Amino acid sequence: MFSYRHAFHAGNHADVLKHTVLLQLLDYLNQKETAYTVIDTHAGAGVYTLDSEFASKSKEFDSGIARLWDRKDLPAAVAEYVNLIKSMNPSGKMRFYPGSPFCAEKRMREQDRLRLFEMHSTEIKNLEENFRRVEAHAAAQGQRSNVRGKRVMIQRADGFASMKALLPPPSRRALVLIDPSYEDKDDYRKVKAAIEDALVRFATGTYAVWYPVLGRLESQQLPERLKRIAGSNWLNVTLCVGNPQAEGMGLHSSGMLVINPPWTLEATLKETMPWLVEALKRDEGAHYTLQVSGGSANIDAKPRVRAK
């Protein structure tokens, strides 16, 4: 239990999808001055070193961020994502990859709040240390740091259980990101239960659930169960980079289901997803799906335009 380390997978095609969508959700929240809270139920280490033992062993980033690093034809949403990663690599060399906590922290404003939960003993220590380094860097630059404390809180705790006490937030604006490892198949049940409870407590919050697209029944059922809970206001997007490998190893597809998505997200993804498929595809099995409640979008297609 708790053996999963995201460092093996940092910057892969699933991270590209997850963090591109996450930034679009944050940009929408930033359009209003009112503060909001971001809750990350499975925060991980926050930042990953791509030349570390873990990341360099699997080199999954080669299937993701590495393919986008030097591209000059990025769609706006992808450019925003790549530029954020580059801002954490001022040397120009692709070495550091920010997880969801730092993607969020980079976009949030002084009045907003970030609540991070992680249970893995090593990951929580790394998360705390990475935020301490941000504070130290700000101090070295003569800047006042307000990263930790009231603005950012980090807890070694079960994110599924801990999010309950934070909903609804005082400002009645929140984004909840739920992306467990699904290493334990019980995570699928916990995600469903957490969303059911959260919508009772705070029906107007935005909830973003990342999930792997696998052959196992639990994986196939999760998005459909979440759609039924959400009712009439959801968006589901998946990115598949190729056909499943013969030996059944490696993740080839993942999805993000967003409950109460911003109205702008559908149009952004219609523009972005065909390009991402071409940019990240492993073989001709690559494709994407985009579904929106109410039937305004129901796309299951290979791209019609080719990324150059």
C-alpha positions in Angstrom: 0.0 0.0 0.0 1.1 3.6 -0.8 3.9 2.3 -3.1 2.8 4.5 -6.0 5.3 7.2 -6.9 4.2 9.7 -9.5 7.9 10.5 -10.3 7.9 7.5 -12.6 5.1 9.0 -14.7 5.8 12.8 -14.4 5.3 14.7 -17.6 3.7 11.9 -19.6 0.8 12.3 -22.0 -1.7 11.9 -19.1 -0.1 14.8 -17.3 -0.3 16.9 -20.4 -4.0 16.4 -20.6 -4.6 16.8 -16.8 -2.5 20.0 -16.5 -3.7 21.6 -19.7 -7.3 21.2 -18.5 -6.4 22.3 -14.9 -4.9 25.6 -16.2 -8.0 26.3 -18.2 -10.2 25.8 -15.1 -8.0 28.2 -13.1 -7.9 30.8 -15.8 -11.7 30.9 -15.7 -11.8 31.2 -11.9 -9.4 34.1 -12.2 -11.8 36.1 -14.3 -13.7 37.2 -11.1 -12.0 39.0 -8.3 -13.7 36.9 -5.6 -11.3 34.5 -3.9 -11.5 30.8 -4.5 -10.1 27.6 -2.9 -8.3 24.8 -4.8 -8.4 21.4 -3.1 -5.9 18.8 -4.3 -6.8 15.4 -2.7 -3.7 13.6 -3.9 -1.0 16.2 -4.2 2.1 14.1 -4.6 5.5 15.7 -4.3 4.6 18.9 -6.1 7.7 19.0 -8.3 9.6 16.2 -10.1 13.1 16.1 -11.4 13.1 14.5 -14.8 16.7 13.4 -14.6 16.1 11.6 -11.2 16.4 7.9 -10.8 12.6 7.4 -10.9 11.8 9.6 -14.0 14.9 8.7 -16.0 14.2 5.0 -15.5 10.8 5.1 -17.2 11.3 8.3 -19.3 7.5 8.6 -19.7 8.0 12.3 -20.2 9.3 11.4 -23.6 5.7 10.6 -24.6 4.4 13.9 -23.2 6.1 17.2 -22.4 9.3 16.4 -24.3 7.3 16.2 -27.6 6.0 19.7 -27.0 9.1 21.4 -25.6 10.5 22.9 -28.9 7.3 23.2 -30.9 6.5 26.6 -32.4 2.9 25.8 -33.5 1.3 25.2 -30.1 -2.4 26.0 -29.7 -3.1 28.7 -27.1 -4.1 26.3 -24.3 -1.1 24.1 -24.9 1.2 27.1 -25.2 0.0 28.3 -21.8 0.8 24.9 -20.3 4.2 24.5 -21.9 5.2 28.1 -20.9 4.4 27.4 -17.3 6.7 24.3 -17.4 9.4 26.4 -19.0 9.1 29.1 -16.3 10.3 26.5 -13.9 13.2 25.7 -16.1 14.9 29.1 -16.7 18.1 27.4 -18.0 16.0 26.3 -21.0 16.8 22.6 -20.3 13.8 20.4 -19.5 14.7 19.3 -16.0 11.9 20.1 -13.6 8.2 19.2 -14.0 5.6 20.7 -11.7 2.8 18.6 -10.5 -0.8 19.9 -10.0 0.1 21.7 -6.7 2.6 23.9 -8.4 0.6 24.4 -11.6 -2.2 25.7 -9.4 0.1 27.8 -7.2 1.6 29.5 -10.3 -1.8 30.6 -11.5 -3.5 31.4 -8.2 -3.6 35.0 -6.8 -2.7 36.3 -3.3 -6.3 36.1 -2.1 -6.9 32.5 -3.2 -6.3 29.4 -1.1 -4.6 26.1 -1.9 -5.2 23.0 0.3 -3.0 20.0 -0.4 -3.4 16.5 0.9 -1.0 13.5 0.6 -0.7 10.2 2.4 2.6 8.8 1.1 5.2 9.5 3.7 8.0 10.3 1.3 5.8 12.3 -1.1 4.5 14.6 1.7 8.1 15.3 2.9 9.1 16.2 -0.7 6.0 18.3 -1.1 6.7 20.3 2.1 10.4 20.7 1.1 9.5 21.9 -2.4 7.3 24.7 -1.0 10.0 25.6 1.5 12.4 26.1 -1.5 9.9 28.4 -3.1 9.8 30.5 0.0 13.6 30.5 0.3 13.9 31.6 -3.3 11.5 34.5 -2.8 13.4 35.6 0.3 16.7 35.5 -1.7 15.2 37.7 -4.3 14.1 40.2 -1.6 10.5 39.3 -2.1 7.9 38.8 0.6 6.7 35.2 0.5 3.2 34.4 1.3 3.2 30.8 -0.1 2.9 28.8 3.1 0.5 29.4 6.0 -2.9 30.9 5.3 -2.5 30.8 1.5 -1.2 27.2 1.2 -1.8 24.5 3.7 -0.2 21.0 3.4 -1.5 18.0 5.4 -0.5 14.4 5.6 -4.1 13.2 5.5 -6.7 11.3 3.4 -7.8 13.8 0.8 -11.1 12.0 0.3 -12.1 12.4 3.9 -10.4 15.8 4.5 -12.1 17.6 1.6 -15.5 17.3 3.4 -14.6 19.9 6.1 -13.6 22.4 3.4 -16.9 22.3 1.5 -18.5 24.8 1.0 -15.6 27.3 1.2 -16.3 30.7 2.7 -16.2 32.4 -0.7 -18.5 29.8 -2.3 -16.0 29.3 -5.1 -13.8 26.2 -5.3 -12.1 23.8 -7.6 -11.5 20.3 -6.4 -9.0 18.1 -8.2 -9.2 14.3 -7.5 -6.5 12.2 -9.1 -5.6 9.1 -7.0 -3.2 6.5 -8.4 -6.0 3.9 -8.8 -3.3 1.4 -7.8 -5.9 0.2 -5.4 -9.1 -0.6 -7.2 -11.0 0.7 -4.2 -10.0 4.2 -5.3 -12.7 4.0 -8.0 -15.4 3.5 -5.3 -13.9 6.2 -3.1 -13.9 8.7 -6.0 -17.6 8.1 -6.6 -18.4 8.4 -2.9 -16.4 11.6 -2.6 -18.2 13.2 -5.5 -21.6 12.2 -4.2 -20.9 13.7 -0.8 -19.2 16.8 -2.2 -22.2 17.7 -4.4 -24.5 17.5 -1.5 -22.3 19.8 0.5 -21.4 22.2 -2.4 -23.4 21.6 -5.5 -22.0 24.6 -7.5 -18.3 23.7 -7.0 -16.1 22.6 -9.9 -14.8 19.1 -9.6 -12.1 17.7 -11.9 -11.5 13.9 -11.8 -8.6 12.4 -13.6 -8.8 8.7 -14.4 -6.9 6.1 -16.4 -8.6 4.4 -19.3 -8.0 0.8 -18.7 -9.5 -2.6 -19.6 -10.6 -3.2 -16.0 -14.3 -2.9 -15.4 -13.9 -0.3 -12.6 -12.1 2.1 -15.0 -14.7 1.7 -17.7 -17.6 2.3 -15.2 -16.2 5.3 -13.4 -16.9 8.1 -15.9 -20.4 6.8 -16.5 -21.2 6.7 -12.8 -19.8 10.2 -12.3 -22.0 11.5 -15.2 -25.1 10.1 -13.5 -24.2 11.7 -10.2 -23.5 15.1 -11.9 -26.7 15.1 -13.8 -26.9 17.8 -16.4 -23.6 19.7 -16.1 -20.4 17.8 -17.0 -17.7 17.5 -19.6 -15.7 14.4 -20.3 -12.5 14.4 -22.4 -10.1 11.5 -23.0 -6.7 11.4 -24.8 -5.5 8.1 -26.3 -2.0 8.1 -27.8 -2.2 4.7 -29.4 -3.3 1.1 -29.4 -2.8 -0.9 -26.2 0.6 -2.6 -26.2 0.6 -6.3 -26.8 2.0 -7.1 -23.4 -0.6 -5.0 -21.7 1.9 -2.7 -20.0 1.9 1.1 -20.0 -0.9 3.6 -20.0 -2.1 4.5 -23.4 -5.2 6.6 -22.6 -6.6 8.7 -19.8 -9.5 11.1 -19.1 -10.7 14.1 -17.2 -14.3 14.4 -16.2 -15.2 17.9 -15.0 -18.4 18.6 -13.1 -19.7 22.2 -13.5 -17.2 23.0 -16.2 -16.7 26.6 -17.4 -18.7 27.3 -20.5 -15.4 28.1 -22.3 -13.9 24.7 -21.9 -15.7 22.9 -24.6 -14.6 25.2 -27.4 -11.0 25.3 -26.1 -10.8 21.5 -26.2 -12.4 21.2 -29.6 -9.5 23.3 -30.8 -6.8 21.7 -28.7 -7.5 18.0 -28.7 -7.0 17.2 -32.4 -3.6 18.9 -32.3 -2.6 17.0 -29.1 -3.5 13.7 -30.7 -1.2 14.4 -33.6 1.6 15.7 -31.5 1.6 12.9 -29.0 0.4 9.9 -31.0 2.3 6.6 -30.8 0.5 4.9 -33.6 -2.6 5.2 -35.7 -4.8 4.1 -32.8 -4.4 7.6 -31.3 -7.7 9.6 -30.9 -9.6 11.7 -28.5 -13.2 11.8 -27.2 -15.1 14.9 -26.0 -18.5 14.6 -24.5 -20.6 17.3 -22.9 -23.9 16.9 -21.0 -26.9 18.0 -23.1 -25.4 16.6 -26.3 -23.6 19.9 -27.4 -20.5 17.8 -28.1 -20.1 14.1 -28.5 -16.9 13.5 -30.4 -15.0 10.3 -30.8 -12.5 10.9 -33.5 -9.0 10.9 -34.9 -7.8 14.5 -35.7 -8.6 16.1 -39.0 -5.8 18.5 -38.8 -2.1 17.5 -38.6 0.2 19.2 -36.2 3.4 20.3 -37.9 
